[in-house]
Amino acid sequence: MKKLLSTLLFSAGLLLSAQIGIKTESPKASLDVNGDVNFRNKIVVLNTTDNTLFQGNNDQLLVSQGEGYPPTWKTLRIPEYESNKFYLIFNNSFSDKTGVKFTNTEQSAITARSTTFAKGNDIGTFSGFKKIDGLSQPITVYSLESKTYFQFETVVQATFPANTSPDISIDYACGIFVDNKLVNLRQRNLKASSASNTFITHNQIGVVSNLSKGSHNISVACSRLKSYNTTNDVVLAIGINASSNINDFITQSSLKVDVYEVPQVFNSITN
C-alpha cells in the first residue's frame, strides 16, 4: 500500500511540473494539443494588474500580444469597403485667432494680377507670404488613390478711411500648401467703402489628388500684393481684426480637411 501511494504521488508530481501533450510525445508548451479542441464552457485570461480572471465581452477575440506577454481580449472591427470606391478616411477642422497682419512696407514683390503663382511651387518662392500658424496641421494618407479637399474661411480687414472716391483698395492672396507646395490659391481685392475699416469674408475651396502615402503637413499662408491710393499707415489684417469695430472671434480663420481614399491597406481590425 505504501509503495502504491508513493508511486501515485510521484506521478502526480510529474504531471504538475511537466508539460502535457495530447496526441504528441514531445509537447512544446505546458499543454500541447495535436488535434481539435472543443470548449464547452468559458475561456478566461488572468488580469495581471489585480490577479482577477477576465472572460472578455460579447463578440471579443482573444489576441496574442507576443512572446512573454499574456493574451488579451480585443473588439473586432471590420469596415465594409467596396473595391474602387472612395471613402472618407480623415476628417477634421482647425481654427486660429492669431492671423497675420501686413503694414504698407510688408507688401509682396509679387504685384501682378496674372499667372505669377504656379501650382507645386515652394512657398519660399512667393515673397511676402505669412503662414497662419494655427492652421498648420499634419494629416496621414494611407492609399495611393486619394482626393483631399480643403475649405478655408477667414475675414480680411484694412484700416481704410471711409471713402468712395477715388478708389482705395488692396490686392491680397491666400494659398493652401501641402508640405510647403502650393495646391490652391485665391487672389482678391479689398476695397474701401463708405464705412471705415472695411472687412470682407474670404472663402476658398481646393482639392488635390493622389498625395503620396504617409504623413503630410497642411498650411495656409497669405500675402499683401499691391495697394492702390493708400497711405503708409493702412494695415491689412487676415484672420485677425485690424480695428476695434470687430473682434478676433469674428475674424478667426478656419480650415476643414477631408481625405477620401480607395482603401488598399487597412488599419488594425481590432481595438
C-alpha positions in Angstrom: 0.0 0.0 0.0 2.8 2.4 0.9 4.6 1.6 -2.4 1.4 2.2 -4.4 0.8 5.6 -2.6 4.4 6.7 -3.3 4.0 5.8 -7.0 0.8 7.8 -7.2 2.4 10.9 -5.5 5.4 10.7 -7.8 3.3 10.5 -10.9 1.2 13.4 -9.7 4.3 15.5 -9.1 5.4 14.8 -12.7 2.0 15.9 -14.0 2.2 19.1 -12.0 5.7 20.1 -13.1 6.0 18.7 -16.6 4.5 19.6 -20.0 1.4 17.8 -21.0 0.9 16.6 -24.6 -2.2 15.2 -26.2 -1.6 13.1 -29.3 2.1 14.2 -29.1 5.0 12.7 -27.3 7.0 15.9 -27.4 4.8 18.8 -26.1 6.2 22.3 -26.8 4.0 24.1 -24.2 2.5 23.5 -20.8 -0.4 22.0 -22.7 0.1 20.9 -26.3 -2.9 19.5 -28.2 -2.3 17.9 -31.6 -5.9 17.9 -32.8 -9.2 19.7 -32.5 -10.2 21.4 -29.2 -13.8 21.8 -28.1 -14.5 24.1 -25.3 -17.8 23.6 -23.5 -17.5 26.5 -21.1 -15.8 29.8 -20.9 -12.2 30.8 -21.7 -10.6 33.3 -19.2 -7.4 35.3 -19.1 -5.6 36.4 -15.9 -5.6 40.1 -15.4 -2.1 40.6 -14.0 -2.8 44.0 -12.6 -5.3 42.7 -10.0 -5.0 38.9 -10.4 -8.6 38.5 -11.5 -9.9 36.3 -14.3 -11.5 38.1 -17.2 -13.5 36.1 -19.8 -14.0 39.1 -22.2 -17.1 40.7 -23.5 -19.6 39.5 -26.2 -18.0 39.4 -29.7 -14.5 39.9 -28.5 -11.4 38.0 -29.7 -8.5 36.6 -27.7 -5.4 38.1 -29.3 -1.7 37.4 -28.7 0.5 40.3 -27.6 3.7 38.5 -28.5 6.2 36.3 -26.7 6.4 36.9 -23.0 3.1 38.7 -22.7 -0.3 37.4 -21.8 -3.0 37.3 -24.4 -5.7 40.0 -24.3 -9.3 40.4 -25.4 -9.9 42.7 -28.4 -13.0 44.0 -30.1 -13.3 43.1 -33.7 -13.6 45.9 -36.2 -14.3 45.1 -39.8 -15.1 48.1 -42.1 -17.2 47.2 -45.2 -15.3 48.6 -48.2 -16.2 48.1 -51.8 -13.4 48.0 -54.3 -12.6 51.1 -56.4 -14.8 53.4 -54.4 -13.7 56.4 -52.3 -14.4 56.5 -48.6 -13.9 59.3 -46.1 -10.8 58.3 -44.1 -9.8 61.5 -42.5 -12.0 64.5 -41.5 -11.0 67.3 -39.2 -11.3 71.1 -38.8 -8.9 73.6 -37.3 -9.2 77.3 -36.2 -6.9 80.2 -35.5 -7.4 83.6 -33.9 -3.9 85.0 -34.3 -4.0 85.6 -38.0 -1.5 87.7 -39.9 -1.0 91.5 -40.4 0.7 93.4 -43.1 1.9 97.0 -43.0 2.4 99.0 -46.2 6.2 98.2 -46.1 5.4 94.4 -46.0 3.9 94.4 -49.4 5.0 91.5 -51.6 7.3 91.9 -54.6 4.6 89.9 -56.5 2.3 92.7 -57.7 0.7 91.5 -60.9 -2.8 90.1 -61.2 -1.5 87.3 -63.5 -0.1 83.8 -63.7 2.7 84.5 -61.3 1.7 81.8 -59.0 2.2 78.2 -60.2 0.8 75.0 -58.6 3.5 72.9 -57.0 5.9 75.8 -56.3 7.5 76.0 -52.9 6.3 78.7 -50.5 9.8 80.1 -50.4 9.4 81.3 -54.0 6.5 83.5 -53.0 7.8 86.6 -51.4 5.9 88.2 -48.5 3.7 85.2 -47.6 3.0 84.6 -43.9 1.6 81.4 -42.5 -1.5 81.4 -40.3 0.1 79.3 -37.6 -2.9 77.6 -36.1 -3.9 76.2 -39.5 -0.6 74.3 -40.0 -1.6 70.7 -39.2 -0.5 67.1 -40.0 -2.5 64.6 -41.9 -1.8 61.0 -42.9 -2.7 59.3 -46.3 -2.9 55.5 -46.4 -3.7 54.8 -50.1 -2.2 55.6 -53.5 -5.6 56.7 -54.7 -7.0 59.7 -52.7 -8.7 63.1 -53.0 -8.0 65.7 -50.3 -10.5 68.6 -50.0 -9.8 71.9 -48.3 -12.2 74.6 -47.2 -10.6 77.7 -45.8 -12.6 80.7 -44.4 -11.4 83.9 -42.8 -12.1 87.6 -42.5 -9.9 90.2 -44.2 -9.9 93.8 -42.9 -8.0 97.0 -43.6 -7.8 100.3 -41.7 -9.3 102.2 -44.6 -10.9 105.6 -44.0 -14.5 106.0 -45.0 -14.1 106.6 -48.7 -15.9 106.2 -52.1 -13.7 108.2 -54.4 -11.1 107.8 -55.6 -10.9 104.0 -55.3 -8.7 102.9 -52.3 -8.0 99.1 -52.3 -5.5 96.4 -51.6 -4.8 93.2 -53.6 -4.1 90.1 -51.5 -3.7 86.4 -52.0 -4.1 83.3 -49.8 -2.7 79.9 -50.7 -3.2 76.4 -49.3 0.0 74.4 -49.2 0.8 70.7 -48.7 4.4 70.1 -47.5 5.0 73.8 -48.4 4.0 73.2 -52.0 1.2 75.3 -53.4 -2.0 73.3 -54.2 -4.6 76.1 -54.3 -4.6 79.9 -54.4 -7.1 82.7 -54.5 -6.4 86.4 -55.2 -8.9 89.1 -54.2 -9.2 92.8 -53.8 -10.4 94.6 -50.6 -11.9 98.0 -51.4 -12.7 100.9 -49.2 -16.3 101.8 -48.7 -18.5 104.5 -47.1 -17.8 102.8 -43.8 -14.3 103.0 -42.2 -12.2 99.9 -41.5 -13.9 97.8 -44.3 -13.8 94.0 -43.9 -15.0 91.0 -46.1 -15.3 87.3 -45.7 -12.8 85.3 -47.6 -13.8 81.7 -48.7 -11.6 79.3 -50.5 -12.1 75.7 -51.6 -9.4 73.4 -53.0 -8.7 69.8 -53.9 -5.5 67.8 -54.6 -5.5 64.2 -55.9 -3.3 61.2 -55.0 -1.0 62.6 -52.4 1.8 60.1 -51.6 1.2 57.6 -48.8 2.4 58.8 -45.5 2.4 61.9 -43.4 1.9 65.4 -44.8 1.7 68.9 -43.4 -1.2 71.2 -44.4 -0.7 75.0 -44.1 -2.3 78.3 -45.2 -0.4 81.4 -46.0 -1.4 84.9 -47.2 0.3 88.0 -48.6 -0.4 91.6 -49.3 0.2 92.1 -53.0 -0.4 95.6 -54.2 -2.0 98.8 -52.7 -4.0 101.4 -54.6 -4.2 105.0 -53.4 -3.5 104.0 -49.8 -1.4 105.9 -47.2 1.5 104.3 -45.4 -0.4 103.8 -42.2 -3.1 101.4 -43.7 -2.8 97.9 -42.2 -4.1 94.8 -43.8 -5.2 92.1 -41.4 -6.2 88.5 -42.3 -7.7 86.2 -39.7 -7.4 89.0 -37.1 -9.0 92.3 -36.5 -7.3 95.4 -37.7 -9.7 97.7 -35.9 -11.9 97.5 -32.8 -15.2 97.6 -34.7 -14.9 93.8 -34.9 -13.1 91.3 -32.6 -10.9 88.2 -33.1 -13.9 85.9 -32.6 -15.5 87.3 -35.8 -12.3 87.4 -37.7 -10.9 84.0 -36.8 -9.8 81.6 -39.5 -11.0 78.0 -40.0 -9.7 75.2 -42.2 -11.6 72.0 -42.9 -9.8 69.0 -44.4 -11.4 65.8 -45.8 -9.4 62.9 -47.2 -11.2 60.4 -49.3 -9.4 57.2 -50.3 -9.8 54.0 -52.2 -8.7 51.7 -49.3 -5.7 49.5 -50.0 -4.0 48.8 -46.7 -6.5 48.7 -43.8 -5.7 49.8 -40.3 -5.8 47.3 -37.5 -9.1 45.4 -37.3 -9.0 45.3 -33.5 -9.0 47.9 -30.8 
